[in-house]
Amino acid sequence: MHIQINNTLNTCYGNWWLEVTTDEPFLYEFGPFQSAEEAAGALSNYVSDLASEGWRVIRQKVLQQEHLFSDVVSRAR
């Protein structure tokens, strides 16, 4: 599977997170991780776990941002 690494800040600011989308579609988010390499290294374990539960992974991303849910929280206010 292709791993998309997206550094949204262009600096070393913020934590690294995994975003995995399955075929329902459901969005799973895992983290935080200290580096993109650490996040990418953990990805296969999360994908294997989701597959063992019967989900088909259709997309996966490694993202860097301060808070994973910051956009959701700010829009909810």
SULDAGI-V370047 format. One record per backbone hydrogen bond with DSSP energy under -0.5 kcal/mol. CO is the residue of the C=O (numbers start at 1). NH is the residue of the N-H. Records with the same first field share a line. If there is no record, write none. Layout:
CO: NH / NH
This chain:
2: 4
3: 5
4: 6 / 62
5: 7
6: 8 / 64
11: 13
15: 65
16: 32 / 33
17: 63
18: 30
19: 61
20: 28
21: 58 / 59
22: 25 / 26
26: 22 / 28
28: 20
30: 18
33: 16
35: 39
36: 40
37: 41
38: 42
39: 43
40: 44
42: 45 / 46
43: 47
44: 48
45: 49
46: 50
47: 51
48: 52
49: 53
50: 55
51: 54
55: 57
56: 23
59: 21
60: 4
61: 19 / 63
62: 6
63: 17 / 65
64: 8
65: 15
67: 70
69: 73
70: 74
71: 75
72: 76
73: 77
